Amino acid sequence: MVLCDGDNIVVMVVVEMMKRLELKMSLLARQRGTQSSLDRLRALLRLMQGEQVLQVTMTTTSPAPLLAGPWTKPSAAAMHAALQHPQGHN
């Protein structure tokens, strides 16, 4: 099969269109990935902002900070002593 110049031009145009279509599909996939990442970041920011509002609310309405104590577990001896000597009786 022999192609004439007109056929060569058509083939070149089709090949160029296929390349552009592949590029478009690649860019759209990239855009979807970027949008997904952006949505996750927005959700994280909303979560962080909600956490800040909760902390501000807790510090302005609570007489003592709820998380003022140490961030470690009490020792077994301290737990045993607290259970043996209750603070008050009802």
PDB file of N, CA, C and O in Angstrom, chain B, residues numbered from 101:
ATOM      1  N   MET B 101       0.841  -1.178   0.000  1.00  0.00           N
ATOM      2  CA  MET B 101       0.000   0.000   0.000  1.00  0.00           C
ATOM      3  C   MET B 101       0.883   1.237   0.000  1.00  0.00           C
ATOM      4  O   MET B 101       1.763   1.393   0.846  1.00  0.00           O
ATOM      5  N   VAL B 102       0.639   2.086  -0.935  1.00  0.00           N
ATOM      6  CA  VAL B 102       1.416   3.309  -1.087  1.00  0.00           C
ATOM      7  C   VAL B 102       0.532   4.477  -0.700  1.00  0.00           C
ATOM      8  O   VAL B 102      -0.616   4.580  -1.130  1.00  0.00           O
ATOM      9  N   LEU B 103       1.099   5.372   0.136  1.00  0.00           N
ATOM     10  CA  LEU B 103       0.342   6.549   0.572  1.00  0.00           C
ATOM     11  C   LEU B 103       0.747   7.749  -0.259  1.00  0.00           C
ATOM     12  O   LEU B 103       1.927   7.952  -0.547  1.00  0.00           O
ATOM     13  N   CYS B 104      -0.230   8.532  -0.635  1.00  0.00           N
ATOM     14  CA  CYS B 104       0.082   9.773  -1.339  1.00  0.00           C
ATOM     15  C   CYS B 104       0.275  10.882  -0.314  1.00  0.00           C
ATOM     16  O   CYS B 104       0.075  10.662   0.880  1.00  0.00           O
ATOM     17  N   ASP B 105       0.654  12.049  -0.761  1.00  0.00           N
ATOM     18  CA  ASP B 105       0.919  13.161   0.149  1.00  0.00           C
ATOM     19  C   ASP B 105      -0.309  13.514   0.974  1.00  0.00           C
ATOM     20  O   ASP B 105      -0.182  13.835   2.156  1.00  0.00           O
ATOM     21  N   GLY B 106      -1.468  13.463   0.390  1.00  0.00           N
ATOM     22  CA  GLY B 106      -2.713  13.769   1.115  1.00  0.00           C
ATOM     23  C   GLY B 106      -2.944  12.784   2.248  1.00  0.00           C
ATOM     24  O   GLY B 106      -3.365  13.165   3.340  1.00  0.00           O
ATOM     25  N   ASP B 107      -2.664  11.511   1.979  1.00  0.00           N
ATOM     26  CA  ASP B 107      -2.821  10.487   3.017  1.00  0.00           C
ATOM     27  C   ASP B 107      -1.814  10.698   4.145  1.00  0.00           C
ATOM     28  O   ASP B 107      -2.142  10.523   5.318  1.00  0.00           O
ATOM     29  N   ASN B 108      -0.588  11.073   3.784  1.00  0.00           N
ATOM     30  CA  ASN B 108       0.431  11.334   4.797  1.00  0.00           C
ATOM     31  C   ASN B 108       0.007  12.474   5.723  1.00  0.00           C
ATOM     32  O   ASN B 108       0.210  12.410   6.936  1.00  0.00           O
ATOM     33  N   ILE B 109      -0.568  13.492   5.151  1.00  0.00           N
ATOM     34  CA  ILE B 109      -1.029  14.633   5.951  1.00  0.00           C
ATOM     35  C   ILE B 109      -2.129  14.189   6.907  1.00  0.00           C
ATOM     36  O   ILE B 109      -2.135  14.583   8.074  1.00  0.00           O
ATOM     37  N   VAL B 110      -3.055  13.376   6.423  1.00  0.00           N
ATOM     38  CA  VAL B 110      -4.141  12.883   7.272  1.00  0.00           C
ATOM     39  C   VAL B 110      -3.578  12.055   8.420  1.00  0.00           C
ATOM     40  O   VAL B 110      -4.001  12.211   9.565  1.00  0.00           O
ATOM     41  N   VAL B 111      -2.633  11.180   8.121  1.00  0.00           N
ATOM     42  CA  VAL B 111      -2.018  10.350   9.160  1.00  0.00           C
ATOM     43  C   VAL B 111      -1.311  11.234  10.176  1.00  0.00           C
ATOM     44  O   VAL B 111      -1.436  11.009  11.380  1.00  0.00           O
ATOM     45  N   MET B 112      -0.574  12.229   9.715  1.00  0.00           N
ATOM     46  CA  MET B 112       0.128  13.132  10.626  1.00  0.00           C
ATOM     47  C   MET B 112      -0.852  13.895  11.518  1.00  0.00           C
ATOM     48  O   MET B 112      -0.600  14.085  12.708  1.00  0.00           O
ATOM     49  N   VAL B 113      -1.956  14.324  10.941  1.00  0.00           N
ATOM     50  CA  VAL B 113      -2.964  15.050  11.723  1.00  0.00           C
ATOM     51  C   VAL B 113      -3.579  14.128  12.769  1.00  0.00           C
ATOM     52  O   VAL B 113      -3.770  14.528  13.918  1.00  0.00           O
ATOM     53  N   VAL B 114      -3.886  12.906  12.380  1.00  0.00           N
ATOM     54  CA  VAL B 114      -4.474  11.949  13.327  1.00  0.00           C
ATOM     55  C   VAL B 114      -3.486  11.647  14.454  1.00  0.00           C
ATOM     56  O   VAL B 114      -3.874  11.597  15.621  1.00  0.00           O
ATOM     57  N   VAL B 115      -2.223  11.446  14.113  1.00  0.00           N
ATOM     58  CA  VAL B 115      -1.201  11.176  15.133  1.00  0.00           C
ATOM     59  C   VAL B 115      -1.090  12.366  16.083  1.00  0.00           C
ATOM     60  O   VAL B 115      -1.010  12.187  17.298  1.00  0.00           O
ATOM     61  N   GLU B 116      -1.084  13.561  15.537  1.00  0.00           N
ATOM     62  CA  GLU B 116      -0.996  14.765  16.374  1.00  0.00           C
ATOM     63  C   GLU B 116      -2.221  14.892  17.277  1.00  0.00           C
ATOM     64  O   GLU B 116      -2.102  15.268  18.443  1.00  0.00           O
ATOM     65  N   MET B 117      -3.379  14.582  16.742  1.00  0.00           N
ATOM     66  CA  MET B 117      -4.607  14.629  17.554  1.00  0.00           C
ATOM     67  C   MET B 117      -4.554  13.601  18.677  1.00  0.00           C
ATOM     68  O   MET B 117      -4.990  13.879  19.795  1.00  0.00           O
ATOM     69  N   MET B 118      -4.025  12.420  18.390  1.00  0.00           N
ATOM     70  CA  MET B 118      -3.903  11.378  19.417  1.00  0.00           C
ATOM     71  C   MET B 118      -2.945  11.826  20.524  1.00  0.00           C
ATOM     72  O   MET B 118      -3.211  11.604  21.706  1.00  0.00           O
ATOM     73  N   LYS B 119      -1.827  12.458  20.138  1.00  0.00           N
ATOM     74  CA  LYS B 119      -0.883  12.958  21.136  1.00  0.00           C
ATOM     75  C   LYS B 119      -1.549  13.998  22.032  1.00  0.00           C
ATOM     76  O   LYS B 119      -1.396  13.973  23.253  1.00  0.00           O
ATOM     77  N   ARG B 120      -2.282  14.902  21.414  1.00  0.00           N
ATOM     78  CA  ARG B 120      -2.957  15.950  22.188  1.00  0.00           C
ATOM     79  C   ARG B 120      -4.033  15.365  23.098  1.00  0.00           C
ATOM     80  O   ARG B 120      -4.221  15.828  24.223  1.00  0.00           O
ATOM     81  N   LEU B 121      -4.730  14.358  22.613  1.00  0.00           N
ATOM     82  CA  LEU B 121      -5.754  13.704  23.428  1.00  0.00           C
ATOM     83  C   LEU B 121      -5.119  13.001  24.628  1.00  0.00           C
ATOM     84  O   LEU B 121      -5.646  13.065  25.739  1.00  0.00           O
ATOM     85  N   GLU B 122      -3.993  12.333  24.403  1.00  0.00           N
ATOM     86  CA  GLU B 122      -3.280  11.685  25.510  1.00  0.00           C
ATOM     87  C   GLU B 122      -2.814  12.716  26.533  1.00  0.00           C
ATOM     88  O   GLU B 122      -2.916  12.492  27.739  1.00  0.00           O
ATOM     89  N   LEU B 123      -2.301  13.848  26.047  1.00  0.00           N
ATOM     90  CA  LEU B 123      -1.859  14.913  26.940  1.00  0.00           C
ATOM     91  C   LEU B 123      -3.036  15.462  27.742  1.00  0.00           C
ATOM     92  O   LEU B 123      -2.924  15.701  28.944  1.00  0.00           O
ATOM     93  N   LYS B 124      -4.156  15.656  27.067  1.00  0.00           N
ATOM     94  CA  LYS B 124      -5.353  16.165  27.744  1.00  0.00           C
ATOM     95  C   LYS B 124      -5.799  15.197  28.836  1.00  0.00           C
ATOM     96  O   LYS B 124      -6.123  15.618  29.946  1.00  0.00           O
ATOM     97  N   MET B 125      -5.817  13.913  28.526  1.00  0.00           N
ATOM     98  CA  MET B 125      -6.234  12.913  29.512  1.00  0.00           C
ATOM     99  C   MET B 125      -5.268  12.890  30.698  1.00  0.00           C
ATOM    100  O   MET B 125      -5.687  12.759  31.848  1.00  0.00           O
ATOM    101  N   SER B 126      -3.989  13.016  30.408  1.00  0.00           N
ATOM    102  CA  SER B 126      -2.983  13.042  31.469  1.00  0.00           C
ATOM    103  C   SER B 126      -3.173  14.264  32.367  1.00  0.00           C
ATOM    104  O   SER B 126      -3.104  14.161  33.592  1.00  0.00           O
ATOM    105  N   LEU B 127      -3.410  15.407  31.754  1.00  0.00           N
ATOM    106  CA  LEU B 127      -3.628  16.631  32.531  1.00  0.00           C
ATOM    107  C   LEU B 127      -4.904  16.549  33.360  1.00  0.00           C
ATOM    108  O   LEU B 127      -4.932  17.016  34.499  1.00  0.00           O
ATOM    109  N   LEU B 128      -5.953  15.965  32.806  1.00  0.00           N
ATOM    110  CA  LEU B 128      -7.201  15.813  33.560  1.00  0.00           C
ATOM    111  C   LEU B 128      -7.011  14.887  34.758  1.00  0.00           C
ATOM    112  O   LEU B 128      -7.542  15.150  35.837  1.00  0.00           O
ATOM    113  N   ALA B 129      -6.262  13.813  34.575  1.00  0.00           N
ATOM    114  CA  ALA B 129      -5.991  12.898  35.692  1.00  0.00           C
ATOM    115  C   ALA B 129      -5.179  13.608  36.767  1.00  0.00           C
ATOM    116  O   ALA B 129      -5.434  13.444  37.960  1.00  0.00           O
ATOM    117  N   ARG B 130      -4.218  14.385  36.341  1.00  0.00           N
ATOM    118  CA  ARG B 130      -3.407  15.159  37.283  1.00  0.00           C
ATOM    119  C   ARG B 130      -4.264  16.171  38.036  1.00  0.00           C
ATOM    120  O   ARG B 130      -4.105  16.364  39.241  1.00  0.00           O
ATOM    121  N   GLN B 131      -5.180  16.816  37.301  1.00  0.00           N
ATOM    122  CA  GLN B 131      -6.067  17.803  37.909  1.00  0.00           C
ATOM    123  C   GLN B 131      -6.960  17.140  38.958  1.00  0.00           C
ATOM    124  O   GLN B 131      -7.187  17.703  40.029  1.00  0.00           O
ATOM    125  N   ARG B 132      -7.463  15.948  38.650  1.00  0.00           N
ATOM    126  CA  ARG B 132      -8.296  15.229  39.625  1.00  0.00           C
ATOM    127  C   ARG B 132      -7.491  14.890  40.877  1.00  0.00           C
ATOM    128  O   ARG B 132      -7.993  15.013  41.994  1.00  0.00           O
ATOM    129  N   GLY B 133      -6.252  14.465  40.691  1.00  0.00           N
ATOM    130  CA  GLY B 133      -5.395  14.168  41.839  1.00  0.00           C
ATOM    131  C   GLY B 133      -5.122  15.407  42.675  1.00  0.00           C
ATOM    132  O   GLY B 133      -5.147  15.357  43.905  1.00  0.00           O
ATOM    133  N   THR B 134      -4.861  16.517  41.997  1.00  0.00           N
ATOM    134  CA  THR B 134      -4.619  17.776  42.701  1.00  0.00           C
ATOM    135  C   THR B 134      -5.867  18.214  43.447  1.00  0.00           C
ATOM    136  O   THR B 134      -5.783  18.666  44.589  1.00  0.00           O
ATOM    137  N   GLN B 135      -7.024  18.082  42.811  1.00  0.00           N
ATOM    138  CA  GLN B 135      -8.282  18.462  43.454  1.00  0.00           C
ATOM    139  C   GLN B 135      -8.544  17.591  44.676  1.00  0.00           C
ATOM    140  O   GLN B 135      -9.004  18.081  45.708  1.00  0.00           O
ATOM    141  N   SER B 136      -8.253  16.318  44.559  1.00  0.00           N
ATOM    142  CA  SER B 136      -8.430  15.402  45.683  1.00  0.00           C
ATOM    143  C   SER B 136      -7.526  15.800  46.850  1.00  0.00           C
ATOM    144  O   SER B 136      -7.958  15.803  48.002  1.00  0.00           O
ATOM    145  N   SER B 137      -6.279  16.134  46.549  1.00  0.00           N
ATOM    146  CA  SER B 137      -5.352  16.572  47.596  1.00  0.00           C
ATOM    147  C   SER B 137      -5.830  17.869  48.232  1.00  0.00           C
ATOM    148  O   SER B 137      -5.751  18.037  49.448  1.00  0.00           O
ATOM    149  N   LEU B 138      -6.318  18.773  47.416  1.00  0.00           N
ATOM    150  CA  LEU B 138      -6.831  20.042  47.921  1.00  0.00           C
ATOM    151  C   LEU B 138      -8.038  19.823  48.825  1.00  0.00           C
ATOM    152  O   LEU B 138      -8.165  20.472  49.863  1.00  0.00           O
ATOM    153  N   ASP B 139      -8.915  18.917  48.437  1.00  0.00           N
ATOM    154  CA  ASP B 139     -10.082  18.600  49.273  1.00  0.00           C
ATOM    155  C   ASP B 139      -9.656  18.023  50.618  1.00  0.00           C
ATOM    156  O   ASP B 139     -10.232  18.358  51.652  1.00  0.00           O
ATOM    157  N   ARG B 140      -8.647  17.157  50.601  1.00  0.00           N
ATOM    158  CA  ARG B 140      -8.150  16.591  51.864  1.00  0.00           C
ATOM    159  C   ARG B 140      -7.536  17.674  52.745  1.00  0.00           C
ATOM    160  O   ARG B 140      -7.728  17.670  53.961  1.00  0.00           O
ATOM    161  N   LEU B 141      -6.795  18.603  52.134  1.00  0.00           N
ATOM    162  CA  LEU B 141      -6.212  19.705  52.902  1.00  0.00           C
ATOM    163  C   LEU B 141      -7.292  20.593  53.508  1.00  0.00           C
ATOM    164  O   LEU B 141      -7.187  21.015  54.660  1.00  0.00           O
ATOM    165  N   ARG B 142      -8.329  20.873  52.727  1.00  0.00           N
ATOM    166  CA  ARG B 142      -9.436  21.688  53.252  1.00  0.00           C
ATOM    167  C   ARG B 142     -10.112  20.999  54.432  1.00  0.00           C
ATOM    168  O   ARG B 142     -10.437  21.642  55.429  1.00  0.00           O
ATOM    169  N   ALA B 143     -10.320  19.700  54.317  1.00  0.00           N
ATOM    170  CA  ALA B 143     -10.938  18.948  55.414  1.00  0.00           C
ATOM    171  C   ALA B 143     -10.048  18.989  56.651  1.00  0.00           C
ATOM    172  O   ALA B 143     -10.543  19.132  57.769  1.00  0.00           O
ATOM    173  N   LEU B 144      -8.743  18.864  56.456  1.00  0.00           N
ATOM    174  CA  LEU B 144      -7.808  18.925  57.582  1.00  0.00           C
ATOM    175  C   LEU B 144      -7.832  20.306  58.227  1.00  0.00           C
ATOM    176  O   LEU B 144      -7.814  20.421  59.452  1.00  0.00           O
ATOM    177  N   LEU B 145      -7.872  21.355  57.407  1.00  0.00           N
ATOM    178  CA  LEU B 145      -7.946  22.711  57.952  1.00  0.00           C
ATOM    179  C   LEU B 145      -9.227  22.919  58.746  1.00  0.00           C
ATOM    180  O   LEU B 145      -9.206  23.526  59.817  1.00  0.00           O
ATOM    181  N   ARG B 146     -10.352  22.413  58.220  1.00  0.00           N
ATOM    182  CA  ARG B 146     -11.620  22.535  58.964  1.00  0.00           C
ATOM    183  C   ARG B 146     -11.525  21.805  60.292  1.00  0.00           C
ATOM    184  O   ARG B 146     -12.005  22.304  61.310  1.00  0.00           O
ATOM    185  N   LEU B 147     -10.916  20.638  60.292  1.00  0.00           N
ATOM    186  CA  LEU B 147     -10.741  19.875  61.520  1.00  0.00           C
ATOM    187  C   LEU B 147      -9.871  20.640  62.514  1.00  0.00           C
ATOM    188  O   LEU B 147     -10.181  20.701  63.704  1.00  0.00           O
ATOM    189  N   MET B 148      -8.779  21.223  62.017  1.00  0.00           N
ATOM    190  CA  MET B 148      -7.890  21.986  62.893  1.00  0.00           C
ATOM    191  C   MET B 148      -8.583  23.233  63.432  1.00  0.00           C
ATOM    192  O   MET B 148      -8.421  23.568  64.606  1.00  0.00           O
ATOM    193  N   GLN B 149      -9.353  23.922  62.593  1.00  0.00           N
ATOM    194  CA  GLN B 149     -10.068  25.110  63.048  1.00  0.00           C
ATOM    195  C   GLN B 149     -11.114  24.738  64.084  1.00  0.00           C
ATOM    196  O   GLN B 149     -11.299  25.456  65.066  1.00  0.00           O
ATOM    197  N   GLY B 150     -11.795  23.628  63.874  1.00  0.00           N
ATOM    198  CA  GLY B 150     -12.775  23.157  64.852  1.00  0.00           C
ATOM    199  C   GLY B 150     -12.107  22.817  66.165  1.00  0.00           C
ATOM    200  O   GLY B 150     -12.661  23.079  67.232  1.00  0.00           O
ATOM    201  N   GLU B 151     -10.923  22.236  66.098  1.00  0.00           N
ATOM    202  CA  GLU B 151     -10.165  21.899  67.309  1.00  0.00           C
ATOM    203  C   GLU B 151      -9.766  23.165  68.051  1.00  0.00           C
ATOM    204  O   GLU B 151      -9.819  23.208  69.280  1.00  0.00           O
ATOM    205  N   GLN B 152      -9.363  24.204  67.308  1.00  0.00           N
ATOM    206  CA  GLN B 152      -8.995  25.468  67.944  1.00  0.00           C
ATOM    207  C   GLN B 152     -10.201  26.099  68.623  1.00  0.00           C
ATOM    208  O   GLN B 152     -10.088  26.611  69.737  1.00  0.00           O
ATOM    209  N   VAL B 153     -11.357  26.069  67.962  1.00  0.00           N
ATOM    210  CA  VAL B 153     -12.573  26.621  68.554  1.00  0.00           C
ATOM    211  C   VAL B 153     -12.914  25.859  69.821  1.00  0.00           C
ATOM    212  O   VAL B 153     -13.294  26.460  70.826  1.00  0.00           O
ATOM    213  N   LEU B 154     -12.781  24.543  69.781  1.00  0.00           N
ATOM    214  CA  LEU B 154     -13.059  23.722  70.957  1.00  0.00           C
ATOM    215  C   LEU B 154     -12.107  24.079  72.092  1.00  0.00           C
ATOM    216  O   LEU B 154     -12.534  24.191  73.241  1.00  0.00           O
ATOM    217  N   GLN B 155     -10.832  24.256  71.790  1.00  0.00           N
ATOM    218  CA  GLN B 155      -9.866  24.603  72.830  1.00  0.00           C
ATOM    219  C   GLN B 155     -10.165  25.971  73.422  1.00  0.00           C
ATOM    220  O   GLN B 155     -10.100  26.148  74.639  1.00  0.00           O
ATOM    221  N   VAL B 156     -10.494  26.943  72.571  1.00  0.00           N
ATOM    222  CA  VAL B 156     -10.823  28.281  73.067  1.00  0.00           C
ATOM    223  C   VAL B 156     -12.063  28.217  73.933  1.00  0.00           C
ATOM    224  O   VAL B 156     -12.109  28.841  74.993  1.00  0.00           O
ATOM    225  N   THR B 157     -13.068  27.473  73.502  1.00  0.00           N
ATOM    226  CA  THR B 157     -14.299  27.337  74.278  1.00  0.00           C
ATOM    227  C   THR B 157     -14.011  26.692  75.617  1.00  0.00           C
ATOM    228  O   THR B 157     -14.522  27.134  76.646  1.00  0.00           O
ATOM    229  N   MET B 158     -13.202  25.661  75.612  1.00  0.00           N
ATOM    230  CA  MET B 158     -12.894  24.965  76.862  1.00  0.00           C
ATOM    231  C   MET B 158     -12.112  25.865  77.810  1.00  0.00           C
ATOM    232  O   MET B 158     -12.353  25.831  79.017  1.00  0.00           O
ATOM    233  N   THR B 159     -11.194  26.660  77.303  1.00  0.00           N
ATOM    234  CA  THR B 159     -10.382  27.498  78.185  1.00  0.00           C
ATOM    235  C   THR B 159     -11.158  28.697  78.693  1.00  0.00           C
ATOM    236  O   THR B 159     -10.841  29.217  79.763  1.00  0.00           O
ATOM    237  N   THR B 160     -12.166  29.154  77.960  1.00  0.00           N
ATOM    238  CA  THR B 160     -12.927  30.315  78.422  1.00  0.00           C
ATOM    239  C   THR B 160     -14.098  29.927  79.300  1.00  0.00           C
ATOM    240  O   THR B 160     -14.595  30.767  80.050  1.00  0.00           O
ATOM    241  N   THR B 161     -14.558  28.695  79.238  1.00  0.00           N
ATOM    242  CA  THR B 161     -15.714  28.286  80.040  1.00  0.00           C
ATOM    243  C   THR B 161     -15.343  27.402  81.209  1.00  0.00           C
ATOM    244  O   THR B 161     -16.154  27.229  82.119  1.00  0.00           O
ATOM    245  N   SER B 162     -14.163  26.842  81.220  1.00  0.00           N
ATOM    246  CA  SER B 162     -13.752  25.925  82.276  1.00  0.00           C
ATOM    247  C   SER B 162     -12.927  26.682  83.313  1.00  0.00           C
ATOM    248  O   SER B 162     -12.028  27.437  82.944  1.00  0.00           O
ATOM    249  N   PRO B 163     -13.214  26.495  84.616  1.00  0.00           N
ATOM    250  CA  PRO B 163     -12.432  27.194  85.630  1.00  0.00           C
ATOM    251  C   PRO B 163     -10.980  26.725  85.677  1.00  0.00           C
ATOM    252  O   PRO B 163     -10.092  27.506  86.018  1.00  0.00           O
ATOM    253  N   ALA B 164     -10.735  25.491  85.349  1.00  0.00           N
ATOM    254  CA  ALA B 164      -9.365  24.966  85.327  1.00  0.00           C
ATOM    255  C   ALA B 164      -9.170  24.209  84.028  1.00  0.00           C
ATOM    256  O   ALA B 164     -10.075  23.502  83.584  1.00  0.00           O
ATOM    257  N   PRO B 165      -8.021  24.342  83.419  1.00  0.00           N
ATOM    258  CA  PRO B 165      -7.782  23.595  82.174  1.00  0.00           C
ATOM    259  C   PRO B 165      -7.926  22.099  82.404  1.00  0.00           C
ATOM    260  O   PRO B 165      -7.402  21.548  83.372  1.00  0.00           O
ATOM    261  N   LEU B 166      -8.638  21.462  81.506  1.00  0.00           N
ATOM    262  CA  LEU B 166      -8.876  20.031  81.643  1.00  0.00           C
ATOM    263  C   LEU B 166      -7.622  19.213  81.375  1.00  0.00           C
ATOM    264  O   LEU B 166      -7.482  18.094  81.868  1.00  0.00           O
ATOM    265  N   LEU B 167      -6.726  19.768  80.605  1.00  0.00           N
ATOM    266  CA  LEU B 167      -5.533  19.019  80.232  1.00  0.00           C
ATOM    267  C   LEU B 167      -4.288  19.591  80.905  1.00  0.00           C
ATOM    268  O   LEU B 167      -3.187  19.488  80.364  1.00  0.00           O
ATOM    269  N   ALA B 168      -4.457  20.192  82.081  1.00  0.00           N
ATOM    270  CA  ALA B 168      -3.328  20.837  82.742  1.00  0.00           C
ATOM    271  C   ALA B 168      -2.378  19.832  83.371  1.00  0.00           C
ATOM    272  O   ALA B 168      -1.212  20.153  83.604  1.00  0.00           O
ATOM    273  N   GLY B 169      -2.844  18.645  83.645  1.00  0.00           N
ATOM    274  CA  GLY B 169      -2.016  17.644  84.304  1.00  0.00           C
ATOM    275  C   GLY B 169      -0.922  17.129  83.403  1.00  0.00           C
ATOM    276  O   GLY B 169      -0.857  17.479  82.224  1.00  0.00           O
ATOM    277  N   PRO B 170      -0.059  16.292  83.961  1.00  0.00           N
ATOM    278  CA  PRO B 170       1.030  15.736  83.145  1.00  0.00           C
ATOM    279  C   PRO B 170       0.477  14.801  82.076  1.00  0.00           C
ATOM    280  O   PRO B 170      -0.601  14.225  82.225  1.00  0.00           O
ATOM    281  N   TRP B 171       1.225  14.667  81.019  1.00  0.00           N
ATOM    282  CA  TRP B 171       0.806  13.823  79.897  1.00  0.00           C
ATOM    283  C   TRP B 171       1.338  12.409  80.055  1.00  0.00           C
ATOM    284  O   TRP B 171       1.523  11.699  79.066  1.00  0.00           O
ATOM    285  N   THR B 172       1.580  12.000  81.277  1.00  0.00           N
ATOM    286  CA  THR B 172       2.055  10.640  81.517  1.00  0.00           C
ATOM    287  C   THR B 172       1.041   9.902  82.357  1.00  0.00           C
ATOM    288  O   THR B 172       0.225  10.513  83.047  1.00  0.00           O
ATOM    289  N   LYS B 173       1.095   8.606  82.296  1.00  0.00           N
ATOM    290  CA  LYS B 173       0.203   7.799  83.124  1.00  0.00           C
ATOM    291  C   LYS B 173       0.693   7.852  84.565  1.00  0.00           C
ATOM    292  O   LYS B 173       1.899   7.840  84.810  1.00  0.00           O
ATOM    293  N   PRO B 174      -0.245   7.910  85.534  1.00  0.00           N
ATOM    294  CA  PRO B 174       0.197   7.861  86.922  1.00  0.00           C
ATOM    295  C   PRO B 174       0.808   6.495  87.218  1.00  0.00           C
ATOM    296  O   PRO B 174       0.478   5.493  86.583  1.00  0.00           O
ATOM    297  N   SER B 175       1.696   6.485  88.186  1.00  0.00           N
ATOM    298  CA  SER B 175       2.346   5.226  88.540  1.00  0.00           C
ATOM    299  C   SER B 175       1.335   4.292  89.184  1.00  0.00           C
ATOM    300  O   SER B 175       0.271   4.723  89.631  1.00  0.00           O
ATOM    301  N   ALA B 176       1.672   3.025  89.227  1.00  0.00           N
ATOM    302  CA  ALA B 176       0.785   2.036  89.850  1.00  0.00           C
ATOM    303  C   ALA B 176       0.590   2.363  91.322  1.00  0.00           C
ATOM    304  O   ALA B 176      -0.509   2.194  91.850  1.00  0.00           O
ATOM    305  N   ALA B 177       1.641   2.831  91.994  1.00  0.00           N
ATOM    306  CA  ALA B 177       1.534   3.182  93.414  1.00  0.00           C
ATOM    307  C   ALA B 177       0.583   4.354  93.613  1.00  0.00           C
ATOM    308  O   ALA B 177      -0.214   4.347  94.551  1.00  0.00           O
ATOM    309  N   ALA B 178       0.653   5.355  92.750  1.00  0.00           N
ATOM    310  CA  ALA B 178      -0.240   6.509  92.864  1.00  0.00           C
ATOM    311  C   ALA B 178      -1.682   6.093  92.622  1.00  0.00           C
ATOM    312  O   ALA B 178      -2.586   6.549  93.321  1.00  0.00           O
ATOM    313  N   MET B 179      -1.902   5.237  91.645  1.00  0.00           N
ATOM    314  CA  MET B 179      -3.264   4.750  91.379  1.00  0.00           C
ATOM    315  C   MET B 179      -3.785   3.958  92.572  1.00  0.00           C
ATOM    316  O   MET B 179      -4.944   4.112  92.959  1.00  0.00           O
ATOM    317  N   HIS B 180      -2.948   3.119  93.154  1.00  0.00           N
ATOM    318  CA  HIS B 180      -3.340   2.304  94.300  1.00  0.00           C
ATOM    319  C   HIS B 180      -3.685   3.201  95.490  1.00  0.00           C
ATOM    320  O   HIS B 180      -4.681   2.967  96.174  1.00  0.00           O
ATOM    321  N   ALA B 181      -2.872   4.219  95.736  1.00  0.00           N
ATOM    322  CA  ALA B 181      -3.124   5.135  96.849  1.00  0.00           C
ATOM    323  C   ALA B 181      -4.421   5.904  96.624  1.00  0.00           C
ATOM    324  O   ALA B 181      -5.187   6.102  97.567  1.00  0.00           O
ATOM    325  N   ALA B 182      -4.678   6.337  95.404  1.00  0.00           N
ATOM    326  CA  ALA B 182      -5.898   7.087  95.115  1.00  0.00           C
ATOM    327  C   ALA B 182      -7.124   6.210  95.302  1.00  0.00           C
ATOM    328  O   ALA B 182      -8.161   6.687  95.762  1.00  0.00           O
ATOM    329  N   LEU B 183      -7.021   4.954  94.958  1.00  0.00           N
ATOM    330  CA  LEU B 183      -8.158   4.051  95.119  1.00  0.00           C
ATOM    331  C   LEU B 183      -8.368   3.673  96.588  1.00  0.00           C
ATOM    332  O   LEU B 183      -9.499   3.407  96.994  1.00  0.00           O
ATOM    333  N   GLN B 184      -7.320   3.647  97.375  1.00  0.00           N
ATOM    334  CA  GLN B 184      -7.424   3.279  98.787  1.00  0.00           C
ATOM    335  C   GLN B 184      -7.940   4.430  99.642  1.00  0.00           C
ATOM    336  O   GLN B 184      -8.576   4.195 100.670  1.00  0.00           O
ATOM    337  N   HIS B 185      -7.678   5.662  99.238  1.00  0.00           N
ATOM    338  CA  HIS B 185      -8.057   6.826 100.035  1.00  0.00           C
ATOM    339  C   HIS B 185      -8.914   7.764  99.196  1.00  0.00           C
ATOM    340  O   HIS B 185      -8.391   8.736  98.651  1.00  0.00           O
ATOM    341  N   PRO B 186     -10.222   7.502  99.075  1.00  0.00           N
ATOM    342  CA  PRO B 186     -11.081   8.376  98.275  1.00  0.00           C
ATOM    343  C   PRO B 186     -11.091   9.788  98.853  1.00  0.00           C
ATOM    344  O   PRO B 186     -10.950   9.985 100.060  1.00  0.00           O
ATOM    345  N   GLN B 187     -11.261  10.757  97.970  1.00  0.00           N
ATOM    346  CA  GLN B 187     -11.219  12.161  98.368  1.00  0.00           C
ATOM    347  C   GLN B 187     -12.407  12.563  99.234  1.00  0.00           C
ATOM    348  O   GLN B 187     -12.234  13.299 100.205  1.00  0.00           O
ATOM    349  N   GLY B 188     -13.574  12.110  98.913  1.00  0.00           N
ATOM    350  CA  GLY B 188     -14.756  12.518  99.671  1.00  0.00           C
ATOM    351  C   GLY B 188     -15.797  11.435  99.667  1.00  0.00           C
ATOM    352  O   GLY B 188     -15.733  10.514  98.853  1.00  0.00           O
ATOM    353  N   HIS B 189     -16.764  11.528 100.567  1.00  0.00           N
ATOM    354  CA  HIS B 189     -17.837  10.550 100.651  1.00  0.00           C
ATOM    355  C   HIS B 189     -19.152  11.254 100.412  1.00  0.00           C
ATOM    356  O   HIS B 189     -19.332  12.384 100.866  1.00  0.00           O
ATOM    357  N   ASN B 190     -20.091  10.610  99.700  1.00  0.00           N
ATOM    358  CA  ASN B 190     -21.400  11.216  99.432  1.00  0.00           C
ATOM    359  C   ASN B 190     -22.358  10.845 100.472  1.00  0.00           C
ATOM    360  O   ASN B 190     -23.517  11.259 100.421  1.00  0.00           O
TER     361      ASN B 190
END
